[in-house]
């Protein structure tokens, strides 16, 4: 597999983690300490170091109670841009 293949796999796995984090954020936590809550905590610990700084630079857009956080989209776009030259080799 090599370093190149490992890097590709890790970047793609991180994209999946971001998407899971986004999807799970749509569901309210009804049981603090439950499985869903624990999964969200783990995903937050994995994604917040990357998403947090982007959120601080570019806050969520929208209004009227509906806010759209674009930081996951930006990170996925950057990952895709990083993957292009890696895969093209």
C-alpha positions in Angstrom: 0.0 0.0 0.0 2.7 2.5 0.9 2.6 5.9 2.4 0.7 7.3 -0.5 -2.1 4.8 -0.1 -2.2 5.3 3.6 -2.5 9.0 3.3 -5.3 8.7 0.8 -7.2 6.3 3.1 -6.7 8.6 6.1 -8.0 11.6 4.3 -11.0 9.7 3.0 -11.7 8.4 6.5 -11.5 11.9 7.9 -14.1 13.0 5.3 -16.4 10.2 6.5 -15.9 11.2 10.1 -16.9 14.8 9.2 -20.0 13.7 7.3 -21.0 11.4 10.2 -20.5 14.3 12.6 -22.7 16.6 10.5 -25.5 14.1 10.1 -25.6 13.2 13.8 -25.7 16.9 14.7 -29.2 17.0 13.1 -30.6 14.7 15.8 -31.2 15.9 19.3 -29.5 14.2 22.2 -32.4 12.9 24.3 -30.3 10.7 26.6 -27.1 12.4 27.8 -24.5 9.7 28.4 -26.2 7.4 25.9 -24.6 5.9 22.9 -25.5 8.7 20.5 -24.2 11.2 22.9 -20.9 9.3 23.3 -20.5 8.9 19.6 -21.0 12.7 19.1 -18.4 13.4 21.7 -15.9 11.2 20.0 -16.6 12.7 16.6 -16.4 16.2 18.1 -12.9 15.4 19.5 -11.8 14.2 16.1 -13.2 17.1 14.1 -13.1 20.1 16.3 -9.4 20.7 16.1 -9.8 21.2 12.3 -13.3 22.7 12.1 -13.0 25.0 15.2 -10.4 27.4 13.7 -12.4 27.6 10.5 -15.5 28.5 12.4 -13.7 31.3 14.2 -12.6 32.8 10.9 -15.8 32.2 9.1 -18.9 32.1 11.3 -22.1 30.4 10.4 -24.3 32.1 7.9 -28.1 32.6 8.0 -30.5 34.0 10.4 -34.0 33.7 11.9 -33.0 30.7 14.0 -31.5 28.8 11.1 -27.7 28.9 11.0 -25.6 27.0 8.5 -22.1 26.1 9.5 -20.0 25.8 6.3 -16.8 24.7 8.0 -17.3 21.0 7.3 -17.9 21.8 3.6 -14.7 23.8 3.5 -12.6 21.1 5.1 -14.0 18.4 2.7 -13.2 20.7 -0.2 -9.7 21.2 1.0 -9.3 17.4 1.5 -10.5 16.8 -2.1 -8.0 19.4 -3.4 -5.2 17.7 -1.5 -6.3 14.3 -2.8 -6.2 15.3 -6.5 -2.4 15.5 -6.8 -1.9 12.5 -4.5 -4.1 10.3 -6.6 -2.9 11.6 -9.9 0.7 10.4 -9.3 
